[in-house]
Amino acid sequence: MDSPRLDDFKHIAVIQTAFLGDVVLALPLVEIIKNNYPDIKVSFVSTPLAAGITSSLKSIDSVIAYDKRGIRKGLDGIKHIAGYLREKNVDCIISSHRSLRTSLLTFFTKVDYSVGFNTSAFSFAYKKRIKYKKTVHEIERNLSLLQAFSDYDSLNLDYRNVELDISDNDKSYVESVVISSGLQNDKIIALAPGSVWETKKWKEKHFVTIANMLKDAGYTPVLIGSESDAPLCYRIAAGSNSVSFGGKFTLPQTIYFLSLIRLLLTNDSAPTHFAGLVDCPTVTVFGPTSPLFGFAPWSEKSLSLGLDNLKCRPCEIHGGEKCSIGTHECMENLLPETVFDAIVSLLK
């Protein structure tokens, strides 16, 4: 069968229910579909946590929050979401998530056409499978899924201008927090020390040191993170007499905050991709992982830092709870002076 065109479909569902960073990196795919064919309805299936981000994208018509570990866990949950997609007359699924759960969801939805990666679990559930390329950026990997459509070569694939619709209330709240803290936007450098994976966290003591270095250089370090990151943020802030906004902002508010400031210093975690949405200059620290896996920062002004002379690195695509050899040298020996020099060079 010849490949269909994108505009042969009236309602496309994009599925990505992995981590927050993975969801963010799937948004340019939606943006390109909508930019090329505004009349196509696009729904996005993500987790309840990620719904705050996906709901902020102008090009998404509806967000389906799939609570895969809560009330919709298991096969019954998969069938429930599949039934909902059928009720919404979804006729095409594009999945950037390679999990078994997502493949089963696609299978039970029984759409006219579906696209996934050839490395997906139960990849036979997709009517068209695209080769998963390990060494390209995740955004480009996701965009390669559009090769399943015959009009791919004529598409405008510019993904730099992702349009967000952050509410005025969210903007006002962020601005009030910044003003009430006596901060100047052009002096703020955000530090995001958290990560889902313990080994992906740059050392707490290094964050304290670099916060002090930034203060001495005339900048204002501000710690940011989720509610679970808040204790770490407050410890670093206390150790460097800095400001912490840990746990104070929702995801849309965090993204808006990043649009106001000078630069973000972060681990290889979701904030680096939040910054990409608003083109905030970013320095990203890579320890057990590597930007070669496709998750480098995508802000145009960005740098990736890591110790390339270690035989044990990279050891994981995601990281882990403990260093497998017990040294965590990749983070211990990446010194604040090296990171500070990178920040200064990027600011110049």
C-alpha positions as CSV (number, residue, x, y, z in Angstrom):
1,M,0.0,0.0,0.0
2,D,1.3,3.5,-0.9
3,S,2.0,5.7,2.1
4,P,-0.8,8.2,2.9
5,R,-0.3,12.0,3.2
6,L,-0.6,13.6,6.6
7,D,-3.6,15.6,5.4
8,D,-5.4,12.4,4.6
9,F,-6.3,12.3,8.3
10,K,-8.6,14.5,10.2
11,H,-7.6,13.6,13.8
12,I,-4.0,12.6,14.7
13,A,-3.1,11.4,18.2
14,V,0.6,11.8,19.3
15,I,1.5,9.5,22.2
16,Q,4.4,10.1,24.6
17,T,3.9,9.0,28.2
18,A,7.5,8.7,29.4
19,F,9.4,11.3,31.5
20,L,8.8,15.0,31.3
21,G,11.8,15.7,29.1
22,D,10.7,13.1,26.6
23,V,7.3,14.7,26.4
24,V,8.8,18.2,25.8
25,L,11.0,16.7,23.0
26,A,7.9,15.4,21.3
27,L,6.2,18.8,21.1
28,P,8.1,20.0,18.0
29,L,6.6,17.0,16.2
30,V,3.1,18.3,17.0
31,E,4.1,21.9,16.1
32,I,5.3,20.8,12.6
33,I,2.1,18.8,11.9
34,K,0.0,21.8,12.9
35,N,2.1,24.4,11.1
36,N,1.9,22.5,7.8
37,Y,-1.8,21.5,8.2
38,P,-3.7,23.8,10.6
39,D,-7.0,22.0,9.9
40,I,-5.8,18.6,11.2
41,K,-7.0,18.1,14.8
42,V,-4.1,17.0,17.0
43,S,-4.5,15.3,20.4
44,F,-1.6,14.5,22.7
45,V,-1.6,11.5,25.1
46,S,0.7,12.1,28.0
47,T,0.8,11.6,31.8
48,P,-1.2,13.7,34.2
49,L,2.1,15.3,35.4
50,A,3.1,16.3,31.8
51,A,-0.4,17.6,31.0
52,G,0.6,21.0,32.4
53,I,3.1,21.3,29.7
54,T,1.2,19.8,26.8
55,S,-1.8,22.0,27.6
56,S,0.4,25.1,27.2
57,L,1.2,24.3,23.5
58,K,-1.0,26.2,21.1
59,S,-0.9,23.6,18.4
60,I,-2.4,20.9,20.6
61,D,-6.2,20.8,20.3
62,S,-6.8,18.4,23.2
63,V,-4.7,16.7,25.9
64,I,-5.5,13.2,27.1
65,A,-4.0,12.6,30.6
66,Y,-3.3,8.9,30.8
67,D,-2.8,7.9,34.4
68,K,-0.9,4.7,33.5
69,R,0.3,4.0,37.1
70,G,-2.9,5.1,38.8
71,I,-6.5,4.6,38.0
72,R,-5.8,3.6,34.4
73,K,-3.0,1.1,35.1
74,G,-3.1,-2.3,33.5
75,L,-4.8,-3.7,30.5
76,D,-8.2,-2.3,31.5
77,G,-6.7,1.2,31.6
78,I,-5.1,0.7,28.1
79,K,-8.5,-0.4,26.7
80,H,-10.2,2.6,28.4
81,I,-7.9,5.1,26.7
82,A,-8.1,3.3,23.4
83,G,-11.9,3.4,23.6
84,Y,-11.7,7.2,24.3
85,L,-9.5,7.7,21.3
86,R,-12.0,5.8,19.1
87,E,-14.9,8.0,20.5
88,K,-12.9,11.1,19.5
89,N,-12.6,9.6,16.0
90,V,-8.8,9.5,16.0
91,D,-7.8,8.0,12.6
92,C,-4.0,8.1,12.9
93,I,-1.6,7.5,15.8
94,I,2.0,8.7,15.8
95,S,4.0,7.3,18.8
96,S,7.4,8.5,19.9
97,H,7.2,6.2,22.9
98,R,8.5,2.7,22.4
99,S,6.9,1.0,25.4
100,L,4.8,-2.2,25.3
101,R,2.0,-0.2,26.9
102,T,1.9,2.3,24.1
103,S,2.1,-0.4,21.4
104,L,-0.9,-2.1,23.0
105,L,-2.8,1.2,23.2
106,T,-2.2,1.7,19.5
107,F,-3.3,-1.8,18.7
108,F,-6.6,-1.6,20.7
109,T,-7.4,1.8,19.2
110,K,-7.6,0.2,15.8
111,V,-6.9,3.4,13.8
112,D,-6.6,3.6,10.0
113,Y,-2.9,4.3,10.2
114,S,-0.2,4.2,12.9
115,V,3.5,5.0,13.0
116,G,6.1,4.0,15.5
117,F,9.8,3.1,15.8
118,N,11.1,-0.3,14.7
119,T,12.6,-0.8,18.1
120,S,9.3,-0.4,19.9
121,A,8.1,-3.3,22.0
122,F,5.5,-5.2,19.9
123,S,6.4,-3.0,16.9
124,F,4.1,-5.1,14.7
125,A,1.3,-3.1,16.3
126,Y,2.2,-0.2,14.0
127,K,1.3,-0.2,10.4
128,K,4.4,1.7,9.5
129,R,7.7,1.4,11.4
130,I,10.5,3.9,11.1
131,K,14.2,3.1,11.9
132,Y,15.3,4.3,15.3
133,K,18.6,6.2,15.0
134,K,20.6,6.2,18.2
135,T,23.0,9.0,17.4
136,V,20.7,11.9,16.4
137,H,18.9,14.4,18.6
138,E,15.6,13.1,20.1
139,I,13.7,15.9,18.3
140,E,15.1,14.8,15.0
141,R,14.3,11.2,15.8
142,N,10.7,12.1,16.5
143,L,10.5,14.1,13.3
144,S,11.7,11.1,11.4
145,L,8.4,9.5,12.2
146,L,6.9,11.8,9.6
147,Q,8.8,9.9,6.9
148,A,5.9,7.5,7.1
149,F,3.8,10.0,5.1
150,S,4.2,10.6,1.3
151,D,4.3,14.4,1.7
152,Y,7.3,14.3,4.0
153,D,9.7,15.9,1.5
154,S,7.4,18.9,1.1
155,L,6.9,19.6,4.8
156,N,8.4,22.6,6.5
157,L,10.4,21.0,9.3
158,D,11.4,24.1,11.2
159,Y,10.8,23.4,14.9
160,R,12.5,26.3,16.6
161,N,9.4,28.4,17.1
162,V,7.2,26.3,19.4
163,E,4.3,28.5,20.4
164,L,3.2,28.4,24.0
165,D,0.1,29.8,25.6
166,I,1.0,30.4,29.2
167,S,-1.9,32.0,31.2
168,D,-1.7,35.6,32.3
169,N,-2.3,34.4,35.9
170,D,0.8,32.2,35.7
171,K,2.9,35.0,34.3
172,S,1.7,37.4,36.9
173,Y,2.4,35.0,39.7
174,V,6.0,34.3,38.5
175,E,6.7,38.1,38.1
176,S,5.3,38.8,41.6
177,V,7.5,36.1,43.1
178,V,10.6,37.5,41.4
179,I,9.8,41.1,42.3
180,S,8.9,40.4,45.9
181,S,12.3,38.6,46.2
182,G,14.0,41.8,45.1
183,L,15.6,40.1,42.0
184,Q,16.6,41.5,38.7
185,N,15.8,39.3,35.7
186,D,19.0,40.1,33.8
187,K,21.1,39.0,36.8
188,I,19.4,35.7,37.5
189,I,21.1,32.4,36.7
190,A,18.8,29.4,37.6
191,L,20.3,26.3,39.1
192,A,18.3,23.1,38.7
193,P,20.1,20.4,40.8
194,G,17.4,17.7,40.7
195,S,16.8,14.6,38.6
196,V,14.7,11.5,38.7
197,W,18.0,9.5,38.6
198,E,20.4,9.9,41.5
199,T,23.6,9.4,39.5
200,K,22.6,12.2,37.1
201,K,22.8,14.8,39.9
202,W,25.9,17.0,39.9
203,K,27.3,17.0,43.5
204,E,25.4,19.2,46.0
205,K,28.7,20.7,47.2
206,H,29.6,21.7,43.7
207,F,26.2,23.5,43.3
208,V,27.0,25.4,46.6
209,T,30.4,26.4,45.3
210,I,29.2,27.6,42.0
211,A,26.4,29.6,43.5
212,N,29.0,31.4,45.5
213,M,31.2,31.9,42.5
214,L,28.3,33.4,40.5
215,K,27.4,35.7,43.4
216,D,31.0,36.9,43.5
217,A,30.8,37.6,39.7
218,G,27.7,39.8,40.2
219,Y,25.0,37.3,39.2
220,T,22.1,36.1,41.3
221,P,21.8,32.3,41.6
222,V,18.3,31.0,42.1
223,L,17.5,27.3,42.8
224,I,14.6,25.8,41.0
225,G,12.9,22.4,41.0
226,S,9.8,20.4,41.7
227,E,8.3,19.8,45.2
228,S,10.4,16.7,45.5
229,D,13.5,18.7,44.6
230,A,12.7,21.5,47.2
231,P,14.7,20.1,50.1
232,L,17.8,19.8,47.9
233,C,17.2,23.3,46.5
234,Y,16.8,24.8,50.0
235,R,20.0,23.1,51.3
236,I,22.0,24.5,48.4
237,A,20.4,27.9,48.9
238,A,21.2,27.8,52.6
239,G,24.8,26.8,52.0
240,S,25.4,29.6,49.6
241,N,23.0,32.3,51.0
242,S,21.1,32.2,47.8
243,V,17.4,32.2,46.9
244,S,15.4,29.1,46.3
245,F,12.1,28.8,44.4
246,G,12.1,25.0,44.8
247,G,8.6,23.7,44.7
248,K,7.1,27.2,44.2
249,F,6.3,27.0,40.5
250,T,4.1,24.7,38.4
251,L,5.6,23.4,35.1
252,P,4.1,26.3,32.9
253,Q,5.3,28.8,35.5
254,T,8.8,27.3,35.5
255,I,9.0,27.5,31.7
256,Y,7.9,31.2,31.9
257,F,10.5,31.9,34.6
258,L,13.2,30.5,32.3
259,S,12.0,32.9,29.5
260,L,12.9,35.8,31.8
261,I,16.4,35.0,33.0
262,R,20.0,35.1,31.8
263,L,20.9,31.4,31.9
264,L,20.1,27.9,33.3
265,L,22.6,25.5,34.8
266,T,21.1,22.0,35.0
267,N,21.7,18.3,35.1
268,D,20.8,16.1,32.1
269,S,17.2,16.3,33.1
270,A,13.8,17.8,32.2
271,P,14.7,21.5,32.9
272,T,17.3,21.5,30.0
273,H,14.4,20.7,27.7
274,F,12.1,23.2,29.3
275,A,14.7,25.8,28.5
276,G,14.7,24.8,24.9
277,L,11.0,25.7,24.6
278,V,11.9,29.4,25.4
279,D,15.4,29.4,24.0
280,C,17.0,30.1,27.4
281,P,20.8,29.8,27.3
282,T,21.7,26.5,29.0
283,V,24.7,24.7,30.4
284,T,23.9,21.0,30.9
285,V,26.0,18.7,33.1
286,F,26.3,15.1,31.8
287,G,27.6,12.5,34.2
288,P,26.8,8.8,33.5
289,T,24.9,9.8,30.3
290,S,26.1,11.5,27.2
291,P,24.6,14.1,24.8
292,L,25.4,11.6,22.0
293,F,22.3,9.6,23.1
294,G,20.2,12.5,21.6
295,F,19.2,14.5,24.7
296,A,21.5,17.5,24.5
297,P,20.0,20.9,25.3
298,W,18.3,22.4,22.2
299,S,18.5,26.0,23.1
300,E,20.5,27.7,20.3
301,K,22.9,29.1,23.0
302,S,23.8,26.0,24.9
303,L,26.7,23.9,26.1
304,S,27.0,20.3,27.2
305,L,29.7,19.4,29.8
306,G,31.1,16.1,30.9
307,L,34.3,14.2,31.5
308,D,35.1,12.5,28.2
309,N,38.3,10.8,29.4
310,L,36.6,8.3,31.7
311,K,36.5,4.7,30.5
312,C,33.3,4.0,32.4
313,R,31.4,6.8,30.8
314,P,28.7,6.8,29.5
315,C,27.4,3.9,31.5
316,E,23.7,4.4,31.2
317,I,21.2,6.0,28.9
318,H,19.1,7.2,31.8
319,G,21.4,6.9,34.8
320,G,20.7,4.9,38.0
321,E,20.4,5.1,41.7
322,K,24.0,4.2,42.4
323,C,27.3,4.4,40.6
324,S,28.0,0.9,39.3
325,I,31.7,1.2,40.4
326,G,31.1,3.2,43.5
327,T,33.1,6.3,42.7
328,H,30.7,8.6,40.8
329,E,33.8,10.1,39.4
330,C,31.9,11.6,36.4
331,M,30.2,14.1,38.7
332,E,32.8,14.3,41.6
333,N,35.6,15.3,39.3
334,L,33.7,17.7,37.1
335,L,34.7,20.8,39.0
336,P,32.8,24.0,39.6
337,E,35.7,26.0,38.0
338,T,35.1,24.2,34.7
339,V,31.4,24.7,34.8
340,F,31.8,28.4,35.8
341,D,34.1,29.0,32.8
342,A,31.5,27.5,30.5
343,I,28.8,29.7,32.0
344,V,31.0,32.8,31.5
345,S,31.8,31.9,27.9
346,L,28.2,31.4,27.1
347,L,27.1,34.7,28.7
348,K,29.7,36.5,26.6
